[in-house]
Amino acid sequence: MDRTIAVRTPESIAFSYELAGLGSRFLAMLLDFFIQILCAIAIVWGMSALALHLPNEPVKASLPDRVVESVAIAIVIAVAFLIFFGYFIIFEAVWNGQTPGKRLLGIRVVRDGGYPIDFTSALVRNLIRTLEFALGFYALSAVSTLLSSENKRLGDFAAGTIVVRDSRVAAPTPSRFAAPSAAIRMTGEERALVGRFLERRHLLTPQRRRELASQIAGLFRSRVDEATKSLADEALIERLEETAWSS
């Protein structure tokens, strides 16, 4: 079930996000699981091929069999953890809240309030994943997602994250004939508002993105030159980000 959530900034601008439902999250997880299986097969095949070409006698002569077995088990456990849990941590931290499965389904993880996910949040939510996996193969996660008003699984509650739909629309392109505008004076709060919109706009629905762009651009149109006034709303905001300086 898909729901929406509204976030209000200190400047009284409300951002609206469409939350990803259980179905899209489950399909993304299946896609990621399929990729993980392929990675595991490739690694096992590579390790087996390598073992066939390594001499065994020198190792056996220098180390007891029990030590060799313990090292082998430790390596297998480390590789399995890296593939099945490190996979989510690394991708979500590096790909701005997305794994290959989430990217294909058009969803991403963000922190509460719509802020981009950081490494700590990715680490926490995916360490909790090990518990969720062990307790009935995500059964508790499914129940938590259905009951939560923000579609949160246990890992989301622990890390302070939500999963949203990654709605994208093409960004307006400033006219190539527009003359460069002079920088305008902006307060720190105004510059933060501009930066926050540009950072989060790809998470908004197209309609909400246009509404917010119109509101924010309207705050500055009377203070810019004629060439900048003629730009579309998002193009004007982008120009402000490029040329403005904080007071």
Secondary structure, DSSP 8 states (H G I E B T S, - for coil): ---EEEEE-TTS-EEEEEB--HHHHHHHHHHHHHHHHHHHHHHHHHHHHHHHTS-SHHHHHHS-HHHHHHHHHHHHHHHHHIIIIIHHHHHHHHTTS--HHHHHHTEEEEETTS-B--HHHHHHHHHHHHHHHHTTTTHHHHHHHHHSTT---HHHHHHTEEEEE----------TT-------EE-HHHHHHHHHHHHHGGGB-HHHHHHHHHHHHHHHGGGS-HHHHTS-HHHHHHHHHHH-EE-
